[in-house]
Amino acid sequence: MSNELIETLKQLIITRLKLADLTPDMIETDAPLFGEGLGLDSIDALELVLGLEKEFGVVIPDAEVGRKVFQSVRTMAQYVLDQKEGF
Protein backbone atom coordinates (compact mmCIF):
# COMPACT_ATOMS: atom_id res chain seq x y z
CA MET A 1 0.00 0.00 0.00
CA SER A 2 1.52 3.27 -1.05
CA ASN A 3 2.11 6.22 1.22
CA GLU A 4 0.92 8.41 -1.64
CA LEU A 5 -2.54 6.80 -1.54
CA ILE A 6 -2.67 7.16 2.26
CA GLU A 7 -1.76 10.86 2.01
CA THR A 8 -4.30 11.41 -0.78
CA LEU A 9 -7.04 9.85 1.34
CA LYS A 10 -6.11 11.94 4.36
CA GLN A 11 -6.27 15.06 2.20
CA LEU A 12 -9.63 13.91 0.81
CA ILE A 13 -10.97 13.63 4.37
CA ILE A 14 -9.72 17.11 5.23
CA THR A 15 -11.06 18.68 2.04
CA ARG A 16 -14.44 16.91 1.79
CA LEU A 17 -15.22 17.42 5.48
CA LYS A 18 -13.86 20.96 5.62
CA LEU A 19 -11.46 20.13 8.45
CA ALA A 20 -9.18 23.10 7.76
CA ASP A 21 -7.68 22.92 11.26
CA LEU A 22 -6.17 19.47 10.50
CA THR A 23 -3.17 18.45 8.43
CA PRO A 24 -2.66 14.97 6.96
CA ASP A 25 0.04 14.30 9.58
CA MET A 26 -2.55 14.81 12.32
CA ILE A 27 -4.72 11.93 11.04
CA GLU A 28 -3.41 8.57 12.20
CA THR A 29 -3.55 5.94 9.46
CA ASP A 30 -4.94 3.21 11.73
CA ALA A 31 -7.05 5.34 14.08
CA PRO A 32 -10.83 4.90 13.98
CA LEU A 33 -12.52 7.51 11.82
CA PHE A 34 -15.75 7.38 13.84
CA GLY A 35 -16.42 7.46 17.56
CA GLU A 36 -13.40 8.14 19.73
CA GLY A 37 -10.97 8.37 16.80
CA LEU A 38 -11.46 11.27 14.43
CA GLY A 39 -15.05 11.65 15.66
CA LEU A 40 -16.82 11.57 12.30
CA ASP A 41 -20.59 11.03 11.98
CA SER A 42 -23.04 9.64 9.40
CA ILE A 43 -23.15 12.89 7.39
CA ASP A 44 -19.36 12.75 7.18
CA ALA A 45 -19.64 9.15 5.93
CA LEU A 46 -21.87 10.28 3.07
CA GLU A 47 -19.35 12.95 2.10
CA LEU A 48 -16.57 10.37 2.12
CA VAL A 49 -18.62 7.99 -0.05
CA LEU A 50 -19.09 10.78 -2.60
CA GLY A 51 -15.41 11.69 -2.37
CA LEU A 52 -14.23 8.13 -3.02
CA GLU A 53 -16.60 7.79 -5.95
CA LYS A 54 -15.47 11.07 -7.50
CA GLU A 55 -11.74 10.78 -6.80
CA PHE A 56 -11.19 7.06 -7.38
CA GLY A 57 -14.28 5.82 -9.23
CA VAL A 58 -15.06 3.23 -6.56
CA VAL A 59 -18.55 2.56 -5.27
CA ILE A 60 -19.63 1.76 -1.72
CA PRO A 61 -22.67 -0.43 -2.45
CA ASP A 62 -24.31 -0.42 0.98
CA ALA A 63 -23.99 0.57 4.63
CA GLU A 64 -22.45 -2.76 5.66
CA VAL A 65 -19.58 -2.33 3.21
CA GLY A 66 -19.29 1.32 4.24
CA ARG A 67 -18.82 0.38 7.89
CA LYS A 68 -15.91 -1.87 6.93
CA VAL A 69 -14.35 0.60 4.49
CA PHE A 70 -14.50 3.60 6.82
CA GLN A 71 -12.95 1.99 9.89
CA SER A 72 -9.66 3.83 9.26
CA VAL A 73 -7.64 5.50 6.53
CA ARG A 74 -5.83 2.18 6.01
CA THR A 75 -9.10 0.29 5.41
CA MET A 76 -10.17 3.00 2.96
CA ALA A 77 -6.88 2.63 1.09
CA GLN A 78 -7.18 -1.15 1.00
CA TYR A 79 -10.71 -0.91 -0.41
CA VAL A 80 -9.59 1.49 -3.14
CA LEU A 81 -6.71 -0.84 -4.07
CA ASP A 82 -8.97 -3.91 -4.05
CA GLN A 83 -11.53 -2.20 -6.29
CA LYS A 84 -8.87 -1.02 -8.71
CA GLU A 85 -7.52 -4.58 -8.92
CA GLY A 86 -11.00 -5.97 -9.57
CA PHE A 87 -11.68 -7.82 -6.31
C-alpha positions as CSV (number, residue, x, y, z in Angstrom):
1,M,0.0,0.0,0.0
2,S,1.5,3.3,-1.1
3,N,2.1,6.2,1.2
4,E,0.9,8.4,-1.6
5,L,-2.5,6.8,-1.5
6,I,-2.7,7.2,2.3
7,E,-1.8,10.9,2.0
8,T,-4.3,11.4,-0.8
9,L,-7.0,9.8,1.3
10,K,-6.1,11.9,4.4
11,Q,-6.3,15.1,2.2
12,L,-9.6,13.9,0.8
13,I,-11.0,13.6,4.4
14,I,-9.7,17.1,5.2
15,T,-11.1,18.7,2.0
16,R,-14.4,16.9,1.8
17,L,-15.2,17.4,5.5
18,K,-13.9,21.0,5.6
19,L,-11.5,20.1,8.5
20,A,-9.2,23.1,7.8
21,D,-7.7,22.9,11.3
22,L,-6.2,19.5,10.5
23,T,-3.2,18.4,8.4
24,P,-2.7,15.0,7.0
25,D,0.0,14.3,9.6
26,M,-2.6,14.8,12.3
27,I,-4.7,11.9,11.0
28,E,-3.4,8.6,12.2
29,T,-3.5,5.9,9.5
30,D,-4.9,3.2,11.7
31,A,-7.0,5.3,14.1
32,P,-10.8,4.9,14.0
33,L,-12.5,7.5,11.8
34,F,-15.7,7.4,13.8
35,G,-16.4,7.5,17.6
36,E,-13.4,8.1,19.7
37,G,-11.0,8.4,16.8
38,L,-11.5,11.3,14.4
39,G,-15.0,11.7,15.7
40,L,-16.8,11.6,12.3
41,D,-20.6,11.0,12.0
42,S,-23.0,9.6,9.4
43,I,-23.2,12.9,7.4
44,D,-19.4,12.7,7.2
45,A,-19.6,9.2,5.9
46,L,-21.9,10.3,3.1
47,E,-19.4,13.0,2.1
48,L,-16.6,10.4,2.1
49,V,-18.6,8.0,0.0
50,L,-19.1,10.8,-2.6
51,G,-15.4,11.7,-2.4
52,L,-14.2,8.1,-3.0
53,E,-16.6,7.8,-6.0
54,K,-15.5,11.1,-7.5
55,E,-11.7,10.8,-6.8
56,F,-11.2,7.1,-7.4
57,G,-14.3,5.8,-9.2
58,V,-15.1,3.2,-6.6
59,V,-18.6,2.6,-5.3
60,I,-19.6,1.8,-1.7
61,P,-22.7,-0.4,-2.5
62,D,-24.3,-0.4,1.0
63,A,-24.0,0.6,4.6
64,E,-22.4,-2.8,5.7
65,V,-19.6,-2.3,3.2
66,G,-19.3,1.3,4.2
67,R,-18.8,0.4,7.9
68,K,-15.9,-1.9,6.9
69,V,-14.4,0.6,4.5
70,F,-14.5,3.6,6.8
71,Q,-12.9,2.0,9.9
72,S,-9.7,3.8,9.3
73,V,-7.6,5.5,6.5
74,R,-5.8,2.2,6.0
75,T,-9.1,0.3,5.4
76,M,-10.2,3.0,3.0
77,A,-6.9,2.6,1.1
78,Q,-7.2,-1.2,1.0
79,Y,-10.7,-0.9,-0.4
80,V,-9.6,1.5,-3.1
81,L,-6.7,-0.8,-4.1
82,D,-9.0,-3.9,-4.1
83,Q,-11.5,-2.2,-6.3
84,K,-8.9,-1.0,-8.7
85,E,-7.5,-4.6,-8.9
86,G,-11.0,-6.0,-9.6
87,F,-11.7,-7.8,-6.3
